Amino acid sequence: MSSIRDALKRAEQQRLKRLGSDSEVPQSSEPAHEAPDEAAPSTEPATSDLHVVGSAPLPLIEVPIEFTQEIALFRQAVETALPQPRRSLVMTSATDSEGTTLISTFLAINLAIRDSKRTCLIDGNFQSPKLSRLFGILGKPGFSDYCTGRAELGDVIQRTESPDLFVLGLGTDVYNPSLILSNERARGLASELGQRFDYVIYDTGAVLGNAETSMLVPTVDGVVLVVRANKTKREVLAKAEKLIRFSGGTVIGTVLNRRTFPIPDTIYKRL
């Protein structure tokens, strides 16, 4: 009986150790145990140098059951379009109010919970920081503070209830977005986070009429356009795709949001 209790205790210690290393990496003076020379090199993101400072983990947003299958298919499409181990994305739209923030959030949660992919979700919408509002971190130090050198990554990345999902809010210094995004820190952030996370996802504003989004698209591996059904015109979508390519980005696909399947009256009468 005591051996069972000992085994359970060891399992719990390992679980707590994993949760601690996934969310908040303590600074220790103890030397790390080195793997044998013949051991294969690890393919996990290097997180040992990222000490996340934060309070209680942010609560997760519940993904509606009707979205589960669609988001899973979307995730598979992204993996096919970007086959490399580390992937960075800009999620955008042609015009405002097409549902980019929710789609970005649902994708990040699906990756972290369903696929155990370490994911960093970033609010890059300087004109309407919906992601920061959604997670309750609006006005707290974040993306812009890191880019301007006022904070380090560990000071601004927020933990969530999932050990594999982290959120980087927009931040406080947002008065001159173009200046913020033109510096070296901003241009290299996706690559920097790519050393620590499997996925880096920017939630941004509409690309048309939004210079900040155009400045972010060349810093990532691919761009996904969210299109609201029965709202965005084809010529507007084509213009958005052209602008993304002109800015140095690569469109890897589109997501049709809020589609409906109305039943014609002739069929409805037979039901």
Summary of the structure (lengths in Angstrom):
residues: 271
radius of gyration: 20.8
end to end distance: 62.6
largest distance: 74.9
contacts: 811
relative contact order: 0.16
helix: 41%
strand: 15%
